[in-house]
């Protein structure tokens, strides 16, 4: 019985993964907003996302006539 009590008591001093409940409750006061991500939110994010082509970022760069051929070392 004493062995079981000692072995269970040792579990409280072992390191854990993740925050403790005390740390979670303390962090709740920081003001982080949690929102539900639904279809409407994802559509709004997708509309705001801009995708630029490489040629849009560097316009006017002349095309190179060099082509990688079999056997070329890069």
C-alpha positions in Angstrom: 0.0 0.0 0.0 2.8 2.3 0.9 4.5 1.6 -2.5 1.4 2.4 -4.4 1.0 5.7 -2.5 4.6 6.7 -3.2 4.5 5.8 -6.8 1.3 7.8 -7.4 2.7 10.8 -5.5 5.7 10.8 -7.9 3.4 11.4 -10.8 2.7 15.0 -9.6 6.4 16.0 -9.9 6.9 14.6 -13.4 7.0 17.1 -16.3 3.9 17.4 -18.4 3.2 18.4 -21.9 1.1 21.5 -22.5 -0.1 24.2 -20.2 -1.7 23.6 -16.8 -5.3 24.5 -16.1 -4.0 27.4 -14.0 -2.0 28.7 -16.9 -5.0 28.4 -19.2 -7.2 30.3 -16.9 -4.6 33.0 -16.5 -4.2 33.3 -20.2 -7.9 33.8 -20.7 -7.6 37.3 -19.3 -5.2 38.3 -22.1 -8.1 39.1 -24.4 -7.7 36.6 -27.2 -10.9 36.3 -29.2 -12.0 32.9 -30.4 -14.2 32.9 -33.4 -16.1 30.2 -35.2 -14.6 29.6 -38.6 -17.5 28.8 -41.0 -18.0 29.0 -44.7 -18.7 32.7 -44.6 -15.4 33.5 -42.9 -13.4 31.3 -45.2 -15.0 32.9 -48.3 -14.1 36.4 -46.9 -10.5 35.3 -46.3 -10.2 33.8 -49.7 -11.5 37.0 -51.4 -8.9 39.1 -49.5 -6.1 36.8 -50.4 -4.1 38.1 -53.4 -2.0 35.8 -55.4 0.7 37.4 -57.5 2.5 35.8 -60.4 6.2 35.9 -60.4 6.0 37.9 -63.7 3.8 40.5 -61.9 6.3 41.0 -59.2 9.3 41.4 -61.6 7.7 42.9 -64.7 9.8 43.7 -67.8 12.5 41.2 -67.2 13.7 39.9 -70.6 13.1 36.2 -71.3 16.3 34.2 -71.4 17.1 32.1 -74.4 19.0 29.7 -72.2 17.2 26.4 -71.7 18.3 23.6 -69.4 19.2 20.6 -71.4 19.8 16.9 -70.4 23.3 16.6 -69.0 23.5 20.2 -67.7 24.7 20.6 -64.2 22.8 23.2 -62.1 
